[in-house]
Amino acid sequence: MKRAVVLTVLMAVGGLSIAVAASQQPAQTAAQVREIQSIRANLYFISGGDTNARQTWSGGNTLVWVTERGVVLVDTMLPGAGPGLLERVRSVTDKPVIMVINTHTHFDHSGSNTELPATVEFVAHEGTRANMAKATCAPVTNCQAFQGANAKYLPSRTYKDRLTLFSGRDQIELYHFGRGHTSGDSFVVFPSVRAMHTGDMFQRFNMPFIDTQNSGGSAVEFNRTLQRAVSTIKNVDTVVGGHTPTPVTWNDFKEFTDFYSEFFVAVEAGVKAGQSVDQVAGGYRPAARFVGYDANPAQVKANAQAIYDELGNR
């Protein structure tokens, strides 16, 4: 399934992804929110689409979890997607949206928070709340959306390492294993249906964008965080990445973890051998088993440079 995925094309200049480059422009009105799809009992998926297709892209993937009390959304796509998300929810349940969990701060995952009812409770890692509450930030971080009267949309419930929400069939487990894509990434697990949303710790089958400049991400800790997630989280079969066009499997997520780990080990070896960033990035090739992965040279170099910088080598 994943081999047919149209992978994110990264910009050659500056090593930034298209999504990040677009975030430096004024916020756009989100495209039409796609149809809602059933994954498991009471768990639904709404795809944000392909980040390359700018006219139809509506942001990061959203999960819809229908509980006894009401509906929980995981991520809220781009600004402008709020009405569409609520319409999709109403097509499967008459229960109200009572909670939003933001996997991280970026505008394509928290863009419609402020378009939802004031009664909604917002939940995120403490690092994400800190990023959202900054006085100034690059547009990708989306802090400007939560200033002034909109401060009421900042997360009112945060956690440090782990948080349990609800109980029984409705239970949700939130995990934070350290810095990675940002300083506040959450893995959101639904134990009763053996499913998980990774946010952008697993974007899709590509060399990931790591926001080291704006949101406290770490190209070194990205590897450790993924390894901790794989070793700690149990009994998950279905995984939704931040931008995977469809749900995938736990083994797909584990394979992505291996993909980034292999890259990190290669760069770390280059540091120890005294090679330059250009030498390491230019010589890197994914192992043959990672067929279909996008190892765009610009993003390979950007992440290699970040690792060199974090390890104190330039």
C-alpha positions as CSV (number, residue, x, y, z in Angstrom):
1,M,0.0,0.0,0.0
2,K,2.7,2.5,1.0
3,R,4.7,1.9,-2.1
4,A,2.1,3.7,-4.1
5,V,2.1,6.7,-1.9
6,V,2.9,10.0,-3.6
7,L,5.7,11.2,-1.2
8,T,6.3,14.7,-0.2
9,V,8.6,16.6,-2.6
10,L,11.0,18.8,-0.6
11,M,12.2,22.2,-1.8
12,A,15.8,22.2,-3.0
13,V,16.6,25.6,-1.6
14,G,17.1,25.7,2.2
15,G,16.0,22.1,2.8
16,L,12.5,23.1,3.7
17,S,9.4,21.0,2.9
18,I,6.7,22.5,0.8
19,A,4.4,22.6,3.8
20,V,6.9,24.6,5.8
21,A,7.7,27.0,2.9
22,A,3.9,27.5,2.5
23,S,3.7,28.4,6.2
24,Q,5.8,31.4,5.7
25,Q,3.0,32.9,3.5
26,P,-0.2,34.4,4.8
27,A,-2.7,31.8,6.1
28,Q,-4.9,30.3,3.4
29,T,-8.5,29.2,3.6
30,A,-8.5,25.5,3.9
31,A,-9.6,23.4,1.0
32,Q,-12.8,21.3,1.2
33,V,-12.5,18.8,4.0
34,R,-12.5,15.3,2.7
35,E,-15.0,12.6,3.4
36,I,-14.9,10.8,6.8
37,Q,-13.8,7.2,6.8
38,S,-14.4,4.5,9.4
39,I,-11.3,2.8,10.8
40,R,-12.7,0.8,13.7
41,A,-15.7,1.0,16.0
42,N,-16.3,4.7,16.8
43,L,-12.9,5.8,15.3
44,Y,-12.9,7.7,12.0
45,F,-10.2,9.2,9.8
46,I,-10.3,12.4,7.7
47,S,-7.4,12.8,5.3
48,G,-5.7,16.1,4.9
49,G,-4.6,15.1,1.4
50,D,-1.3,15.6,-0.5
51,T,0.8,18.5,0.7
52,N,2.0,18.9,-2.9
53,A,-1.5,19.6,-4.2
54,R,-1.9,23.1,-2.8
55,Q,-5.4,23.7,-4.0
56,T,-6.9,20.7,-2.3
57,W,-4.6,20.2,0.7
58,S,-6.4,20.8,4.0
59,G,-3.6,20.1,6.4
60,G,-2.6,17.2,8.7
61,N,-4.7,14.1,9.2
62,T,-7.5,14.3,11.7
63,L,-8.9,11.4,13.8
64,V,-12.5,11.5,15.2
65,W,-13.2,9.4,18.3
66,V,-16.8,9.1,19.4
67,T,-17.1,8.6,23.2
68,E,-20.0,8.2,25.5
69,R,-19.6,11.9,26.5
70,G,-18.9,13.4,23.1
71,V,-16.5,13.6,20.2
72,V,-12.7,13.9,20.5
73,L,-10.7,15.3,17.6
74,V,-7.0,14.7,17.1
75,D,-5.6,17.7,15.2
76,T,-7.7,20.4,13.4
77,M,-6.0,20.8,10.0
78,L,-5.4,24.3,8.4
79,P,-7.2,27.5,9.2
80,G,-10.6,27.4,7.6
81,A,-11.2,23.7,8.1
82,G,-13.3,24.0,11.2
83,P,-16.7,24.2,9.7
84,G,-15.9,21.3,7.4
85,L,-14.6,19.1,10.3
86,L,-17.8,19.8,12.3
87,E,-19.9,18.9,9.2
88,R,-18.0,15.6,8.8
89,V,-18.5,14.8,12.5
90,R,-22.2,15.5,12.3
91,S,-22.4,12.9,9.4
92,V,-21.5,10.1,11.8
93,T,-22.9,11.2,15.2
94,D,-25.1,13.8,16.8
95,K,-22.8,14.1,19.8
96,P,-20.9,17.4,20.2
97,V,-17.2,17.9,19.9
98,I,-16.0,18.1,23.5
99,M,-12.2,17.8,23.2
100,V,-9.3,18.5,20.8
101,I,-5.9,16.8,21.2
102,N,-3.2,18.6,19.3
103,T,-0.2,16.4,18.5
104,H,1.9,19.5,18.2
105,T,1.7,23.2,17.5
106,H,2.1,23.6,13.7
107,F,-0.5,25.5,11.7
108,D,-1.6,22.5,9.6
109,H,-2.4,20.6,12.8
110,S,-3.9,23.3,15.0
111,G,-5.1,25.7,12.4
112,S,-8.8,25.4,13.1
113,N,-8.7,25.3,16.9
114,T,-10.1,28.8,17.1
115,E,-13.1,27.9,14.8
116,L,-14.5,25.3,17.2
117,P,-17.1,25.9,20.0
118,A,-15.9,27.7,23.1
119,T,-17.0,24.7,25.2
120,V,-14.3,22.5,23.6
121,E,-11.4,21.4,25.9
122,F,-8.0,21.6,24.4
123,V,-5.3,19.1,25.4
124,A,-1.6,18.9,24.4
125,H,1.9,18.3,25.8
126,E,3.3,21.1,27.9
127,G,5.9,21.8,25.3
128,T,3.2,22.4,22.6
129,R,1.3,24.7,24.9
130,A,4.5,26.7,25.5
131,N,5.1,26.9,21.7
132,M,1.5,28.1,21.1
133,A,1.7,30.7,23.9
134,K,4.8,32.4,22.6
135,A,4.5,36.2,22.0
136,T,6.1,35.9,18.6
137,C,6.9,33.0,16.4
138,A,7.4,31.9,12.8
139,P,4.0,31.3,11.0
140,V,4.6,27.5,11.1
141,T,4.4,27.5,14.9
142,N,1.0,29.2,14.8
143,C,1.3,31.1,18.1
144,Q,-0.2,34.2,16.5
145,A,-3.6,32.3,16.3
146,F,-3.8,32.2,20.1
147,Q,-3.1,35.7,21.1
148,G,-5.5,38.3,22.7
149,A,-9.0,37.0,23.1
150,N,-8.0,33.8,21.4
151,A,-5.8,32.8,24.3
152,K,-8.9,30.9,25.5
153,Y,-8.1,28.3,22.8
154,L,-4.8,27.5,24.3
155,P,-4.6,24.0,25.8
156,S,-6.1,24.0,29.3
157,R,-4.9,20.5,30.1
158,T,-1.3,19.5,29.6
159,Y,1.0,16.7,30.6
160,K,4.7,15.9,30.9
161,D,5.3,12.2,30.0
162,R,2.0,10.4,29.9
163,L,-1.7,11.2,30.3
164,T,-4.8,9.0,30.5
165,L,-8.1,10.4,29.3
166,F,-11.5,8.7,29.9
167,S,-11.8,5.1,30.8
168,G,-13.0,1.7,29.5
169,R,-13.8,1.6,25.8
170,D,-13.4,5.4,25.5
171,Q,-9.8,5.5,27.0
172,I,-7.1,7.5,25.3
173,E,-3.4,7.3,26.2
174,L,-1.1,10.2,25.4
175,Y,2.7,9.7,25.4
176,H,5.6,12.0,25.1
177,F,9.0,10.5,24.8
178,G,11.2,13.5,24.3
179,R,12.0,16.1,21.6
180,G,11.6,15.1,18.0
181,H,9.6,17.0,15.3
182,T,9.0,19.7,17.9
183,S,9.5,20.0,21.7
184,G,6.0,18.8,22.4
185,D,5.0,15.8,20.2
186,S,2.3,13.5,21.4
187,F,1.6,9.9,20.4
188,V,-2.2,9.4,20.8
189,V,-3.2,5.8,21.4
190,F,-6.8,4.3,21.5
191,P,-6.3,1.0,23.3
192,S,-9.7,-0.5,22.8
193,V,-9.4,-0.3,19.0
194,R,-5.6,-0.8,18.9
195,A,-5.0,2.4,16.9
196,M,-2.6,5.4,17.2
197,H,-2.0,8.9,15.7
198,T,1.7,9.8,15.6
199,G,1.4,13.4,14.6
200,D,4.5,14.4,12.6
201,M,6.8,12.1,14.4
202,F,5.8,9.9,11.5
203,Q,4.8,12.1,8.7
204,R,4.8,9.7,5.8
205,F,7.4,7.4,4.2
206,N,10.1,10.1,3.7
207,M,13.0,11.9,5.3
208,P,11.1,13.9,7.9
209,F,11.1,17.6,8.3
210,I,12.3,18.4,11.8
211,D,11.5,21.9,13.1
212,T,14.7,22.6,15.0
213,Q,14.5,26.4,14.3
214,N,11.0,27.3,15.4
215,S,9.5,24.7,17.7
216,G,12.3,23.0,19.6
217,G,12.7,20.0,17.5
218,S,15.8,17.8,17.6
219,A,17.3,15.7,14.8
220,V,19.3,13.7,17.3
221,E,16.5,13.1,19.8
222,F,14.1,12.3,16.9
223,N,15.8,8.9,16.7
224,R,15.6,8.3,20.5
225,T,12.0,9.4,20.6
226,L,11.0,7.0,17.9
227,Q,12.9,4.2,19.5
228,R,11.2,4.8,22.9
229,A,7.8,4.9,21.2
230,V,8.4,1.5,19.5
231,S,9.7,-0.1,22.7
232,T,7.0,1.3,25.0
233,I,3.7,1.4,23.1
234,K,2.0,-2.0,22.9
235,N,-1.0,-3.6,21.2
236,V,-1.4,-1.2,18.3
237,D,-2.3,-2.5,14.8
238,T,-3.4,0.6,13.0
239,V,-1.3,3.8,12.7
240,V,-2.2,7.2,11.3
241,G,0.7,9.4,10.5
242,G,0.6,13.2,10.3
243,H,0.3,13.1,6.5
244,T,-0.1,9.4,5.5
245,P,-2.8,9.4,2.8
246,T,-4.3,6.3,4.5
247,P,-3.9,4.5,7.8
248,V,-1.0,2.1,7.8
249,T,0.2,-0.7,10.0
250,W,2.4,-0.9,13.2
251,N,5.0,-2.6,11.1
252,D,5.0,0.3,8.7
253,F,5.6,2.6,11.6
254,K,8.4,0.4,13.0
255,E,10.0,0.3,9.5
256,F,10.0,4.1,9.4
257,T,11.7,4.1,12.8
258,D,14.4,1.8,11.3
259,F,14.7,4.1,8.3
260,Y,15.5,7.2,10.4
261,S,17.7,5.2,12.8
262,E,19.8,3.9,9.9
263,F,20.2,7.5,8.6
264,F,21.1,8.8,12.1
265,V,23.7,6.1,12.6
266,A,25.3,6.9,9.2
267,V,25.5,10.6,10.0
268,E,26.9,9.9,13.5
269,A,29.6,7.7,12.0
270,G,30.5,10.5,9.6
271,V,30.9,12.9,12.5
272,K,33.2,10.5,14.3
273,A,35.2,9.9,11.2
274,G,35.7,13.6,10.7
275,Q,33.8,13.8,7.4
276,S,32.0,17.0,6.4
277,V,28.2,17.4,6.2
278,D,28.4,17.5,2.4
279,Q,30.4,14.2,2.4
280,V,28.0,12.4,4.6
281,A,24.8,13.7,3.0
282,G,26.2,13.2,-0.5
283,G,27.2,9.6,0.3
284,Y,24.0,8.6,2.0
285,R,21.7,6.0,0.4
286,P,18.8,4.2,2.1
287,A,19.1,0.5,2.4
288,A,17.5,-1.5,-0.3
289,R,14.6,-2.6,2.0
290,F,13.3,1.0,2.2
291,V,11.9,0.9,-1.3
292,G,9.6,3.8,-2.0
293,Y,11.0,6.1,0.7
294,D,11.7,9.6,-0.3
295,A,15.2,10.5,0.7
296,N,15.3,13.9,-1.0
297,P,18.9,15.2,-1.0
298,A,17.8,18.7,0.3
299,Q,16.1,17.2,3.4
300,V,18.9,14.7,3.9
301,K,21.4,17.5,4.1
302,A,19.2,19.6,6.3
303,N,18.8,16.8,8.8
304,A,22.5,15.9,8.6
305,Q,23.4,19.5,9.3
306,A,21.1,19.6,12.3
307,I,22.7,16.4,13.7
308,Y,26.2,17.9,13.2
309,D,25.1,21.1,14.9
310,E,23.6,19.3,17.8
311,L,26.6,17.1,18.3
312,G,28.9,20.2,18.2
313,N,30.4,19.6,14.8
314,R,30.2,21.8,11.8
